[in-house]
Amino acid sequence: MNEKTLNANKLFANKSIECSVENCAYHCTGDKYCALDKITVAPNTPNPKEVAQTDCYNFRAVN
């Protein structure tokens, strides 16, 4: 997938990965989905017990 088209192109929306992080390069603009085929979610603290204690490791800020 061409990175330049990811943010603007809903055609790549993966309906299995909902996302509301609009400043991520992989977020489909105007939609609530990620454009990646898969993502990696991992803990940001030992023994996470809340959503805030996990991160999407694929996040890339929009330039």
N, C-alpha and C positions, 0 to 999 in steps of 0.2 A: 504494500500500500504506500502511496506517495504521501509523505508527511504533510506536504503543503495542502493537500486536499482533505485531509482527515477532519480538520476543524470545521470546514464549511460544507462538507458533503454528507447528507443524511443517507445516501445510498449505502454507506458502510456501517450504518447503525446496527449494533448487535443487540437484538431484542432480549437477549439473555442476561445482559449486563446493564442494569439501570445505573445512571450516574447523574448527579446534580452539580458537579464541579465544573462550572462553565469556563473557568480559566485554565483548564487542562487541554493540552494540544490534541488529545484523543476524544474529547467531548464533541458530540455531533451538535453543531450550532442549531438552536431552535428546537431541539429534541431533548429527551431525557435519557439518552443512551450513550454508551461508549462505542468507539469504532474498532476497538481491538477484538481479536478472536478469543483471547483469554487474558485474564489479569492475575496478578499475584497479590494476595492480601496476607500481611504478616503482622505479628504483634510489635508494638513499639515500647512495650514494658514487659517485664517477666510476669507470667500468669495473668493475661488480660481477662477482665471480667465485664468490661463495657466496650461499646462500639468505639468510643474515643481512644481506646487503647490499641487500636489496630490502624493500619495504613495500607493504601493501595500503592504498591511499590512500582507501578507503571506510570505514576503521575509525572507529567512533564509540563511545566508552566508554558503558557502561550507567550511567545515573544512579542 
